């Protein structure tokens, strides 16, 4: 006969990364075709392996923490579970039309708040990339599912 369960007990425990185990950063803009494209990176800063799956939450806020513009729209739906060993990262694409091209109403956020999938607590990243669209034509901000690594 076969012996042992081969780790089925550990699969029952939650392996999800919690906000307290992650660090958030925003990578360099990779503009193209009138779009601004930023990788929002979540890095496992804990001592254990954990997983992320799906879309992070994100919102631009001013210096008093008030949200600027609507929540980003989700773009795509083929989420996979990303396993992060300590120090490894996953990224989601944050994309919006260049406001100088689209003519959207803009505001300069102080920060981007990022909420890991299935978590309630958020991480705050200082926003240094200038004004973002908050209203009017082409003001939508889009966010993709998390993928392994730090950028496309």
C-alpha positions in Angstrom: 0.0 0.0 0.0 0.9 3.7 -0.2 2.1 5.4 2.8 1.4 8.9 4.1 -0.8 11.7 2.9 1.9 13.6 1.1 1.2 17.0 2.7 -2.6 17.2 2.6 -2.6 18.6 6.1 -0.5 21.6 5.1 -2.8 22.3 2.2 -5.7 22.8 4.6 -3.9 25.6 6.4 -4.2 29.1 4.8 -1.2 29.9 2.7 -2.6 33.3 1.6 -0.3 36.3 2.0 -1.6 38.7 4.6 -1.1 42.5 4.4 1.4 42.4 7.3 3.6 40.0 5.3 3.8 42.1 2.2 5.5 45.3 1.1 4.1 47.4 -1.8 6.0 49.4 -4.3 5.2 51.1 -7.6 7.6 50.4 -10.5 8.7 52.8 -13.3 6.2 54.0 -15.8 6.4 52.2 -19.2 4.3 54.5 -21.4 3.0 53.5 -24.7 0.2 54.4 -27.2 -1.1 57.3 -25.0 -1.2 55.0 -22.0 0.7 55.3 -18.7 1.6 51.8 -17.4 2.9 51.2 -13.8 3.6 47.9 -12.2 2.2 47.7 -8.7 4.5 45.2 -6.9 3.7 43.2 -3.8 6.8 41.6 -2.2 6.7 38.9 0.4 8.6 40.4 3.4 7.7 37.6 5.8 9.8 34.5 6.6 7.2 32.0 5.2 6.0 31.1 1.7 2.5 32.4 1.0 0.2 33.0 -2.0 -1.7 35.8 -3.7 -4.5 35.2 -6.2 -6.5 37.7 -8.3 -6.8 41.5 -8.2 -5.3 43.7 -5.6 -7.4 46.7 -4.5 -6.0 50.2 -5.3 -7.0 53.8 -4.9 -5.3 57.2 -5.3 -5.6 59.3 -2.2 -4.6 62.9 -1.3 -2.5 63.9 1.7 -5.5 63.6 4.1 -6.3 60.1 2.9 -9.3 61.1 0.8 -9.8 59.0 -2.3 -9.3 60.8 -5.7 -11.4 59.5 -8.5 -13.3 56.2 -8.7 -11.9 52.8 -7.9 -9.8 51.3 -10.7 -11.7 49.0 -13.1 -10.6 45.3 -13.2 -9.0 44.4 -16.6 -8.8 40.7 -17.5 -10.0 37.8 -15.4 -7.5 34.9 -15.9 -6.2 34.9 -12.3 -3.7 32.3 -11.3 -2.3 31.7 -7.8 1.2 33.1 -7.4 3.4 31.5 -4.8 5.8 33.9 -3.2 8.8 32.5 -1.3 10.3 35.1 1.1 11.6 38.0 -0.9 9.7 37.1 -4.1 7.2 39.4 -5.8 4.0 39.6 -7.8 2.9 42.6 -9.8 -0.4 44.0 -11.2 -0.6 46.5 -14.0 -2.0 49.9 -13.2 -2.9 51.7 -16.5 -4.6 54.9 -17.5 -4.8 57.2 -20.5 -2.2 60.0 -20.4 -4.3 63.0 -19.1 -2.4 65.4 -21.5 -3.7 63.3 -24.4 -7.2 62.4 -23.1 -8.1 65.8 -21.6 -9.4 64.1 -18.4 -9.7 66.2 -15.2 -6.6 65.4 -13.0 -5.4 65.6 -9.5 -1.9 64.9 -8.0 -2.2 62.1 -5.5 0.0 61.9 -2.4 -0.2 58.1 -2.3 -1.5 54.9 -3.8 -3.1 52.6 -1.3 -2.9 48.9 -2.2 -5.0 46.2 -0.6 -3.7 42.6 -1.2 -6.3 40.2 -2.5 -8.8 38.9 0.1 -7.4 41.3 2.7 -9.0 44.3 4.5 -5.8 46.2 5.6 -4.0 48.2 2.9 -0.4 49.3 2.3 0.5 52.9 1.4 2.9 53.8 -1.4 4.0 57.4 -1.9 3.0 58.5 -5.5 5.7 60.5 -7.2 4.5 60.1 -10.9 2.4 63.3 -11.1 -1.2 63.9 -11.8 -3.7 61.1 -12.5 -7.1 61.1 -14.2 -10.0 61.6 -11.7 -12.9 62.6 -13.8 -14.3 63.4 -17.2 -13.4 61.7 -20.5 -11.1 58.8 -20.4 -10.7 59.0 -16.7 -10.8 55.3 -16.1 -7.9 53.6 -14.3 -7.5 49.9 -14.9 -5.8 47.2 -12.8 -4.8 43.7 -13.9 -4.6 40.4 -11.9 -1.4 39.7 -10.1 1.4 37.8 -12.1 4.8 36.5 -10.9 7.7 38.9 -10.9 8.1 42.7 -10.7 7.1 43.9 -14.2 6.0 42.6 -17.6 
